Amino acid sequence: MRQTKVAVLVRMLPTLKAKLSEIAKREHRSLSQQVELFLEHCVKDPKGEDIEENASWGGQSNRDALGANKKRIT
């Protein structure tokens, strides 16, 4: 069963959009699909669980989980 999705307006630098578009093209995805994939990856902690289940957004452990998942995208 397909989940309902919502639209989100995001402002970014043109250079970032260009990089994301290049990655999406290389991966045979739409820009929207690629951004969604990156966001889903970024909101997981190192154990693969949703961050919101483990800590509040302001908590130190949440910042540690976000930092542990940070990868440079080039």
C-alpha angles and dihedrals in degrees: 000000000000119000121228113249131205130215122244125192112220125183117210141157115279090239091057091049090050091052092048090048091052091051092047092051092048090050093045093242135123116255089250093052091048094050090047091052092051092047092049089051092049095053093058122092122225090272091057094249125129109269094225089064091057107039145356117264091252097047124111093233089056092053089050091051092050092048092049091056096046112121127174113247114206 
